[in-house]
Amino acid sequence: MSQRLALPNRRNHVTQKVLISDQCTLYLSLHNAHQPTKIYLRQKGSDRSCELIGLFGVIVRLMSLALQQ
């Protein structure tokens, strides 16, 4: 079993903003290794339920953890 990459508390990074169909904004955070290590998702719109926002939050969190392997 591989261990998760421990990210330092302070780090240099570049954040890339990606718009997805004017309803979601995806942020990819690139750190010193020039590879994505964090993903953030922001959603907007009245058609987004709490369950859908929570589901997307879990998916994005799992993707971030997978990138840190």
N, C-alpha and C positions, 0 to 999 in steps of 0.2 A: 504494500500500500504506500503510495507516494504521499509526502507531506506537503501541506499547503505553503506557498511562498509567503513568508512574513514580510509585509510591506512596512518600511520605516514610518515613524510618525511624521517626519518632515521629508519631503521629496520633491524633486523637480519633475514637472509633468506638463504635457500639452493636452488640452481637451478639444476633441473634435465634435461639433454639433451636427446631428443628422436629423432632418425633418422627415417624418413619415406621414404622408397624406394629411397634413395640416391638423392632425388630431394628437399625434405623439411626437415627442422630441427625444431622441436618443443621444446620450453623451458617452463617448468613448474616451477614456483617460489613458494616455500613453505615458509611461514612465521612462526611467533611464535606459532600460533594455530595449526601447523602441518597439515594444509589443504591447497590445492592449492588456491591462491588468484589472481594470474596473469598468463597469457599465452602469449607467444611471438612465432611468426612463422617466420622463415627465408626460403626463396625459392631461388633455383638456377636452371639454365638451360636455354637454348635458346628457348625452346618451351613455356616458360611462357610469356603470353601477359600482358600488363599493366592492362587490365580489369580483368584477372584471379587473378593477384597479389592483386588488389584492393578488389575483392570479398572475397578472403581468409582473407585479413586484416580485413574486416568488420565482418566476421564470428568469427574470433579469438577475436576481441574486444568485441563483444556481449557475447562470452563465458566468458571472463574475468569479465565483468560487472555482469553477472549472478552469478559467483562464489563469488562476493563481497556482495551478498544479505544476 
